[in-house]
Amino acid sequence: MVTHMKTTIEIADVLLLRAKERAREKHITLRSLIEESLAATLDQPVPATQVEPVTFRGNGLSREFEGASWDKIRDAIYR
């Protein structure tokens, strides 16, 4: 049994106009177009994300933070 939930979303005006035009071209409702598009997107595998490490050339921590706890370093960052 398929049930439907009513919801509200905000999308860019230009995107909505394009979607309405595509629905008219396909002779389907806007709702059908959105459901088909969302289903197609959700059926695609989620790509694995790769994080590139960030490194800096330098001499390590400044003297103020040599041997400091992470709490001390974090507190300084948010000061």
C-alpha distances in whole Angstrom, upper triangle without the diagonal:
4,6,10,13,17,19,23,25,28,29,32,33,34,31,29,32,31,28,28,30,28,25,28,29,26,25,22,21,22,18,17,21,20,16,18,21,19,17,20,22,20,20,24,26,27,31,33,36,39,41,45,47,50,53,56,60,62,64,61,61,63,66,64,61,63,62,60,56,53,53,56,55,52,54,56,53,52,55
4,7,10,13,16,19,21,24,25,29,30,31,27,25,28,28,24,24,27,25,22,25,26,23,23,19,18,18,15,14,17,16,13,15,18,16,14,18,19,17,18,22,24,25,29,31,33,37,39,43,45,47,51,54,58,60,62,59,59,61,64,62,59,61,60,58,55,51,51,54,53,50,51,54,51,49,53
4,7,10,13,17,19,22,24,27,28,30,26,24,27,27,23,24,27,25,22,25,27,24,23,20,18,18,14,14,17,16,13,16,18,16,15,19,20,18,19,23,25,26,30,32,34,37,39,43,45,47,51,54,57,59,61,58,58,60,63,61,58,60,59,57,53,50,50,53,52,48,50,52,49,48,51
4,7,9,13,15,19,20,24,24,26,23,21,24,24,20,21,24,23,20,22,25,22,21,18,15,15,11,12,15,13,11,14,16,14,14,18,19,17,19,22,25,25,29,31,33,36,38,41,44,45,49,52,56,58,59,57,56,59,61,59,57,58,58,55,52,49,48,51,50,47,48,50,47,46,49
4,6,10,12,16,18,22,23,25,22,20,23,24,20,21,24,23,21,24,26,24,23,20,17,16,12,14,16,14,12,16,17,15,15,19,19,18,20,23,25,25,28,31,32,35,37,40,42,44,47,50,54,56,57,55,54,56,59,57,54,56,55,53,50,46,46,49,47,44,45,47,45,43,46
4,7,10,14,16,20,20,23,20,18,21,22,19,19,22,22,20,22,25,23,22,19,16,14,11,14,16,13,13,16,17,15,17,20,20,19,22,25,27,26,30,32,33,36,37,41,43,44,48,50,54,56,58,55,54,56,59,57,54,56,56,53,50,47,46,49,48,44,45,47,44,42,45
4,7,10,13,17,18,20,18,16,19,20,18,18,22,21,19,22,25,24,23,20,16,14,12,15,16,13,13,16,17,14,16,20,19,18,21,23,25,25,28,30,30,34,35,38,40,41,45,47,51,52,54,52,51,53,55,53,51,53,53,50,47,44,43,46,44,41,42,44,41,39,42
4,7,10,13,14,17,15,13,17,18,16,16,20,20,19,21,24,24,23,20,17,14,12,16,16,13,14,17,17,15,18,20,19,19,23,24,26,25,28,30,30,33,34,37,39,40,43,45,49,51,53,51,50,51,54,52,50,52,52,49,47,43,42,45,43,40,41,42,39,37,40
4,6,10,12,14,12,11,15,16,14,15,19,19,18,21,23,23,23,20,17,13,12,15,15,12,13,16,15,13,16,19,17,17,21,22,24,23,25,28,27,30,31,34,36,37,40,42,46,48,50,48,47,49,52,50,47,50,50,47,45,41,41,43,41,38,39,40,37,35,38
4,7,9,12,10,9,13,15,13,15,18,18,18,21,23,23,24,21,18,15,14,17,16,13,16,18,16,15,19,20,18,19,23,23,25,24,26,28,27,30,31,33,35,36,39,41,45,46,49,47,46,47,51,49,47,49,49,47,45,41,40,42,40,37,38,39,36,34,37
4,6,8,7,7,10,11,11,12,15,16,16,19,20,21,22,20,17,13,14,17,15,12,15,17,14,14,18,19,17,18,22,22,24,23,24,27,26,29,30,32,34,35,38,40,43,46,48,46,46,47,51,49,47,49,50,47,45,42,41,43,41,38,39,40,36,35,37
4,5,5,6,9,10,11,12,14,15,17,19,20,21,22,21,19,15,16,19,16,14,18,19,16,16,20,21,19,21,24,24,26,24,26,28,27,30,30,32,35,35,38,40,43,45,48,46,46,47,51,49,47,50,51,48,46,43,43,44,42,39,40,40,37,35,38
4,5,5,6,9,10,11,12,14,15,17,18,20,21,20,18,14,16,19,16,15,19,20,18,18,22,22,21,23,26,26,29,28,29,32,31,33,34,36,38,38,42,43,46,49,51,50,50,51,54,53,51,53,54,52,50,46,46,48,45,42,43,44,40,39,41
4,5,5,6,9,10,11,12,14,16,17,19,20,19,18,14,17,19,16,15,19,19,17,18,22,21,20,23,25,25,28,27,28,31,30,32,33,35,37,37,41,42,45,48,51,50,49,51,54,53,51,54,55,52,51,47,47,48,46,43,44,45,41,40,42
4,5,5,6,9,10,11,12,14,15,16,18,17,15,12,14,16,13,11,15,16,13,14,18,18,16,19,22,21,24,23,25,28,27,30,31,33,36,36,40,41,45,47,50,48,48,50,54,52,50,53,53,51,49,46,46,47,45,42,43,44,40,39,42
4,5,5,6,9,10,10,12,14,15,16,15,13,9,11,14,11,10,14,15,13,14,18,18,17,20,22,23,26,25,27,30,30,33,34,36,39,39,43,44,48,50,53,51,51,53,56,55,53,55,56,53,51,48,48,49,47,44,45,46,42,41,44
4,5,5,6,9,10,11,12,14,15,15,13,10,13,15,13,13,16,17,15,17,20,20,20,23,25,25,28,28,29,33,32,35,36,38,41,41,45,47,50,52,55,54,54,55,59,57,55,58,59,56,55,51,51,52,50,47,48,49,45,44,47
4,5,5,6,9,10,11,12,14,14,13,10,14,14,11,12,15,15,13,15,18,18,18,21,22,22,26,26,27,30,30,33,34,36,39,40,43,45,48,51,54,53,53,55,58,57,55,57,58,56,54,50,51,52,50,47,48,49,45,44,47
4,5,5,6,9,10,11,12,11,10,7,10,11,8,8,12,12,10,12,15,15,15,18,20,20,24,24,26,29,29,32,34,36,39,40,44,46,49,52,55,53,53,55,58,57,55,57,58,55,54,50,50,52,49,46,48,49,45,44,47
4,5,5,6,9,10,10,9,8,6,10,11,9,10,13,14,13,15,18,18,18,21,23,24,27,27,29,33,33,36,38,40,43,44,47,49,53,55,58,56,56,58,62,60,58,60,61,59,57,53,53,55,53,49,51,52,48,47,50
4,5,5,6,9,10,10,10,9,13,13,10,12,16,15,14,17,19,19,20,23,24,25,28,29,30,34,34,37,39,40,44,45,48,50,53,56,59,57,58,60,63,62,60,62,63,60,59,55,55,57,54,51,53,54,50,49,52
4,5,5,6,8,9,10,8,12,11,8,10,13,12,11,15,17,16,17,20,21,21,25,26,27,31,32,35,37,39,42,43,47,49,52,55,58,56,57,59,62,61,59,61,61,59,57,54,54,56,54,51,52,53,49,49,51
4,5,5,6,5,6,5,9,8,6,9,11,11,11,14,16,16,17,20,21,22,26,27,29,32,33,36,38,40,44,45,49,51,54,57,60,58,58,60,64,63,60,62,63,61,58,55,55,57,55,52,53,54,51,50,53
4,5,5,6,7,8,12,11,10,13,15,14,15,18,19,19,21,23,24,25,29,30,32,36,37,40,42,44,47,48,52,54,57,60,63,61,62,63,67,66,63,65,66,64,62,58,58,60,58,55,57,57,54,53,56
4,6,8,10,11,14,13,11,14,16,15,15,18,20,19,20,23,24,25,28,30,31,35,36,39,41,43,46,48,51,53,56,59,62,61,61,63,67,66,64,66,66,64,62,59,59,61,58,55,57,58,54,54,56
4,5,9,10,12,10,9,12,14,12,13,16,17,16,18,21,21,22,26,28,30,33,35,38,40,42,46,47,51,53,56,59,62,61,61,63,67,66,63,65,65,64,62,58,58,60,58,55,57,58,54,53,57
4,7,9,12,10,10,13,15,13,15,18,19,19,21,23,23,25,29,31,33,36,38,41,43,45,49,50,54,56,59,62,65,63,64,66,69,68,66,68,68,66,64,60,60,62,60,57,59,60,56,55,58
4,7,8,6,7,10,11,11,12,15,16,16,19,20,21,23,27,28,31,34,35,39,41,43,47,48,52,54,58,60,63,61,62,64,67,66,63,65,65,63,61,57,57,60,58,54,56,57,54,53,56
4,5,5,6,9,10,11,12,14,15,17,18,20,21,23,27,28,30,34,35,38,40,43,46,47,51,54,57,60,62,60,60,62,66,64,62,64,64,62,59,55,56,58,56,53,54,55,52,51,54
4,5,5,6,9,10,10,12,14,15,16,18,20,22,25,26,28,32,32,36,38,40,43,44,48,50,54,56,59,57,57,59,62,61,58,60,61,58,56,52,52,54,52,49,51,52,48,47,50
4,5,5,6,9,10,10,12,14,15,16,18,20,24,24,27,30,31,35,37,39,43,44,48,50,54,56,58,56,56,58,61,60,57,59,59,57,55,51,51,53,51,48,50,51,48,46,49
4,5,5,6,8,10,10,12,14,15,16,19,22,23,26,30,31,35,37,39,43,44,48,51,54,57,59,57,57,59,62,61,58,60,60,58,56,52,52,55,53,49,51,53,49,48,51
4,6,5,6,8,10,11,12,14,15,17,21,22,24,28,29,32,34,37,40,42,45,48,51,54,57,55,55,57,60,59,57,58,58,56,54,50,51,53,51,48,50,51,47,46,49
4,6,5,6,8,10,10,12,14,16,19,20,22,26,27,30,32,35,38,39,43,45,49,51,54,52,52,54,57,56,53,55,55,53,51,47,47,50,47,44,46,47,44,43,46
4,5,5,6,9,10,10,12,15,18,19,22,25,26,30,32,35,38,40,44,46,50,52,55,52,52,55,58,57,54,56,55,53,51,47,47,50,48,45,47,48,45,44,47
4,6,5,6,9,10,11,13,16,18,21,24,26,29,32,34,38,40,43,46,49,52,55,53,53,55,59,58,55,56,56,54,52,48,49,51,49,46,48,50,46,45,49
4,5,5,6,9,10,11,15,16,18,22,23,26,29,31,35,36,40,43,46,49,51,49,50,52,56,54,52,53,53,52,49,46,46,49,46,43,45,47,43,42,46
4,5,5,6,9,10,13,14,17,20,21,25,27,30,33,35,38,41,45,47,50,47,48,50,53,52,49,51,51,49,46,43,43,46,44,41,43,44,41,40,43
4,5,5,6,9,12,14,17,20,22,25,28,31,34,36,40,43,46,49,51,49,49,52,55,54,51,52,52,50,48,44,45,47,45,42,45,46,43,42,46
4,6,5,7,10,12,15,18,20,24,27,29,33,35,38,41,45,48,50,48,49,51,54,54,51,52,52,50,48,44,45,48,45,43,45,46,43,42,46
4,5,6,9,10,12,16,17,21,23,26,29,31,35,38,41,44,46,44,45,48,51,50,47,48,48,47,44,41,42,44,42,39,41,43,39,39,42
4,5,8,9,12,15,17,20,23,26,29,31,35,38,42,44,46,44,44,47,50,49,46,47,47,45,43,39,40,43,41,38,40,42,39,38,42
4,6,9,12,15,18,21,24,27,30,33,36,40,43,46,48,46,46,49,52,51,48,49,49,47,45,41,43,45,43,40,43,44,41,41,45
4,6,9,12,15,18,21,24,27,30,33,36,40,43,45,43,44,47,50,49,46,47,47,45,43,40,41,44,41,39,41,43,39,39,43
4,6,9,12,15,18,21,24,27,31,34,37,40,42,40,41,44,47,46,43,44,44,43,40,37,38,41,39,36,39,40,37,37,41
4,6,9,12,15,18,21,24,28,31,34,37,39,37,37,40,43,43,40,41,40,39,37,33,35,37,35,33,36,37,33,34,37
4,6,9,13,15,19,21,25,28,31,34,36,34,35,38,42,41,38,39,39,38,36,32,34,36,34,32,35,36,32,33,37
4,6,10,13,16,19,22,26,29,31,33,31,32,36,39,38,35,36,35,35,33,29,31,34,31,29,33,33,30,31,35
4,6,10,13,15,19,22,25,28,30,28,29,32,35,35,32,33,33,32,30,27,29,31,28,26,29,30,27,28,31
4,6,9,12,16,19,22,25,27,25,27,30,33,33,30,30,30,30,28,25,28,29,26,25,29,29,26,27,31
4,6,9,12,16,19,22,24,22,23,26,29,29,26,27,27,27,25,22,24,26,23,22,25,25,22,24,27
4,6,9,13,16,19,21,20,21,24,28,28,25,26,26,26,25,22,25,26,23,22,25,25,22,24,27
4,6,10,13,16,18,16,18,21,24,25,22,22,23,23,22,19,22,23,20,19,23,22,20,22,25
4,7,10,13,15,14,15,18,22,22,19,20,21,21,21,18,21,21,18,18,21,20,17,20,23
4,7,9,12,11,13,16,19,20,18,18,20,20,20,18,21,21,17,18,21,20,18,21,23
4,6,9,9,11,13,17,18,16,17,19,19,20,19,21,21,17,18,21,19,17,20,22
4,7,8,11,13,16,18,17,17,19,20,22,21,24,22,19,21,23,21,19,23,24
4,6,9,10,13,15,14,14,17,18,20,19,22,21,17,20,22,19,18,22,23
4,7,8,10,13,12,11,14,16,18,18,21,19,16,19,21,19,19,22,23
4,7,9,11,9,8,11,12,15,15,18,16,13,16,18,16,16,20,21
4,6,8,6,6,9,9,12,12,15,13,10,13,15,13,13,17,17
4,5,6,6,10,10,13,14,16,13,11,14,15,12,13,17,17
4,5,5,9,9,13,15,16,13,12,16,16,14,16,19,18
4,6,9,8,11,13,13,10,9,13,13,10,13,16,15
4,6,5,8,9,11,8,7,11,11,10,12,15,15
4,5,9,11,13,11,10,14,15,13,15,18,18
4,7,9,12,10,10,13,15,14,16,19,19
4,7,8,6,7,10,11,11,13,16,16
4,5,5,7,9,10,11,13,15,16
4,5,5,6,8,10,10,12,14
4,5,5,6,9,10,11,12
4,6,5,6,9,10,11
4,5,5,6,9,10
4,5,5,6,9
4,5,5,6
4,5,5
4,6
4
